[in-house]
Amino acid sequence: IAAEVVHAATVLAYATRLLAPQALSDVQIHYAEAEATDGPAAAVLDGVWNSVDLKTMWRHPVTQRSTITLDLGQSRTVVGVRIWNFNEASGAQRGWKEVDIILSDSPAELDPIANGDVPKAPGAAETPDYSTLVPVPFARGRYVRLQAKELWTTDSHTGLSEIQVLGF
């Protein structure tokens, strides 16, 4: 019962903003529906968001489903997901427009627990932080799936520059 009390107190501290959400460490790619050889899914966890180098972004053809599942390593409490959209020079319109976030203790499909809009990236390097934070209602799970509901354009390829899962 002590663990439940500690968890409830921690949730309260984050909810009242006494603690600021932090990026979870040791997050791994569990599965990506598709990826380009020179734009692998693992690029969303490389810490590089402020670049136009396609090798630092997850990229795949728009004809394939835009879904990526992250493994947190163990069940964790998630309070948000920070997303940096696809940041290709002269191709920033190729990113995601709307995202569903699904959280589970198994990698199976479930109903989304949160969704949000993802603004276009600037299409340039060395810019101010252009990420968006999608709040998650203090849900627990090991697997976080991001699934594009809508893309800004469907002309060629799409993807994301970086993802951070926030929580404890």
C-alpha positions as CSV (number, residue, x, y, z in Angstrom):
1,I,0.0,0.0,0.0
2,A,3.0,2.3,0.6
3,A,3.8,2.2,-3.2
4,E,0.2,3.3,-4.0
5,V,0.5,6.3,-1.6
6,V,3.8,7.3,-3.1
7,H,2.4,7.1,-6.6
8,A,-0.7,9.1,-5.7
9,A,1.5,11.8,-4.1
10,T,3.7,11.9,-7.2
11,V,0.7,12.3,-9.4
12,L,-0.6,15.1,-7.2
13,A,2.8,16.9,-7.4
14,Y,2.8,16.8,-11.2
15,A,-0.9,17.7,-11.4
16,T,-0.4,20.8,-9.2
17,R,2.8,21.6,-11.1
18,L,5.1,21.3,-8.0
19,L,7.1,18.9,-10.2
20,A,7.8,19.5,-13.9
21,P,7.4,16.6,-16.3
22,Q,10.7,15.1,-17.4
23,A,11.6,13.0,-20.4
24,L,11.8,9.3,-19.6
25,S,15.1,7.7,-20.2
26,D,15.9,4.3,-21.8
27,V,12.9,4.5,-24.2
28,Q,13.4,2.1,-27.2
29,I,11.6,1.5,-30.5
30,H,9.4,-1.5,-30.2
31,Y,7.9,-1.4,-33.7
32,A,7.4,1.0,-36.6
33,E,5.0,0.2,-39.5
34,A,7.5,1.4,-42.0
35,E,10.9,3.2,-42.3
36,A,13.3,4.3,-45.0
37,T,16.8,2.8,-44.8
38,D,18.4,6.2,-44.4
39,G,15.5,7.5,-42.2
40,P,15.1,4.8,-39.5
41,A,12.5,4.9,-36.8
42,A,15.3,5.0,-34.2
43,A,16.1,8.5,-35.4
44,V,13.2,9.8,-33.3
45,L,15.1,8.9,-30.2
46,D,18.5,10.3,-31.2
47,G,18.1,13.6,-29.4
48,V,18.4,15.6,-32.7
49,W,15.4,17.7,-33.5
50,N,16.9,20.9,-34.8
51,S,18.3,19.6,-38.1
52,V,17.2,19.3,-41.7
53,D,19.4,16.2,-42.3
54,L,17.0,13.4,-43.3
55,K,19.2,10.8,-41.5
56,T,18.2,12.4,-38.2
57,M,14.5,11.9,-38.9
58,W,12.1,8.9,-39.1
59,R,10.8,8.8,-42.7
60,H,8.7,6.5,-44.7
61,P,6.4,6.6,-47.8
62,V,2.9,8.1,-47.2
63,T,1.4,4.9,-48.7
64,Q,2.4,3.1,-45.5
65,R,0.7,3.5,-42.1
66,S,2.3,6.2,-39.9
67,T,2.5,4.3,-36.7
68,I,5.4,3.9,-34.2
69,T,5.4,2.1,-30.9
70,L,7.8,2.9,-28.1
71,D,8.8,0.6,-25.3
72,L,9.4,2.3,-21.9
73,G,11.0,-0.8,-20.5
74,Q,8.5,-1.2,-17.7
75,S,5.1,0.2,-16.8
76,R,5.4,4.0,-16.2
77,T,3.1,6.9,-15.6
78,V,2.9,9.1,-18.7
79,V,1.9,12.7,-18.5
80,G,2.6,13.8,-22.0
81,V,4.4,13.2,-25.3
82,R,6.5,15.9,-26.9
83,I,6.7,15.7,-30.7
84,W,9.0,17.5,-33.2
85,N,7.5,17.2,-36.6
86,F,9.3,16.2,-39.8
87,N,11.7,19.1,-40.6
88,E,12.8,18.7,-44.2
89,A,14.1,21.8,-45.9
90,S,11.5,22.7,-48.5
91,G,9.4,19.8,-47.3
92,A,8.1,20.7,-43.8
93,Q,4.6,20.1,-45.1
94,R,5.3,16.4,-45.2
95,G,4.9,15.9,-41.4
96,W,2.0,14.8,-39.3
97,K,-1.0,17.0,-38.8
98,E,-2.9,15.1,-36.1
99,V,-1.8,12.3,-33.8
100,D,-3.5,9.7,-31.6
101,I,-1.6,8.4,-28.5
102,I,-2.3,4.9,-27.2
103,L,-0.8,3.6,-24.0
104,S,-0.9,-0.1,-22.8
105,D,1.0,-2.7,-20.9
106,S,1.0,-4.8,-24.0
107,P,1.8,-3.7,-27.6
108,A,-1.7,-4.7,-28.7
109,E,-4.0,-2.1,-30.3
110,L,-6.2,-0.2,-27.9
111,D,-8.3,3.0,-27.9
112,P,-6.4,6.3,-27.9
113,I,-6.1,8.0,-24.5
114,A,-5.0,11.3,-26.0
115,N,-4.8,13.1,-29.3
116,G,-3.4,16.4,-30.5
117,D,-2.5,18.6,-33.4
118,V,1.1,18.7,-34.6
119,P,2.2,22.0,-36.1
120,K,4.4,22.0,-39.2
121,A,8.1,22.2,-38.6
122,P,10.0,25.3,-39.8
123,G,11.9,23.5,-42.6
124,A,15.2,25.0,-41.3
125,A,17.9,24.1,-38.8
126,E,19.0,26.1,-35.8
127,T,15.5,27.4,-35.0
128,P,13.7,27.9,-31.7
129,D,12.1,24.8,-30.2
130,Y,9.1,24.0,-32.4
131,S,7.9,21.0,-30.5
132,T,4.3,20.4,-29.4
133,L,3.3,18.8,-26.1
134,V,0.3,16.4,-26.2
135,P,-0.9,16.0,-22.6
136,V,-1.8,12.5,-21.4
137,P,-4.1,12.0,-18.4
138,F,-1.6,10.4,-16.0
139,A,-2.0,7.0,-17.6
140,R,0.2,4.0,-16.8
141,G,1.6,1.6,-19.4
142,R,4.8,0.2,-20.9
143,Y,4.1,0.8,-24.6
144,V,3.3,4.2,-26.1
145,R,2.0,4.1,-29.7
146,L,1.8,7.2,-31.8
147,Q,-0.4,7.0,-34.8
148,A,-1.0,9.7,-37.4
149,K,-4.7,10.5,-37.8
150,E,-3.9,13.0,-40.6
151,L,-0.9,14.3,-42.5
152,W,-0.3,17.8,-43.7
153,T,0.1,16.5,-47.3
154,T,0.2,13.0,-48.9
155,D,2.6,13.8,-51.8
156,S,5.6,11.6,-51.1
157,H,6.9,10.7,-47.6
158,T,6.2,11.6,-44.0
159,G,7.7,11.1,-40.6
160,L,8.8,12.8,-37.4
161,S,12.1,14.4,-36.2
162,E,12.0,13.5,-32.5
163,I,9.7,12.1,-29.8
164,Q,10.0,12.4,-26.0
165,V,7.7,10.6,-23.5
166,L,7.3,12.7,-20.3
167,G,6.4,11.1,-17.0
168,F,7.8,9.1,-14.1
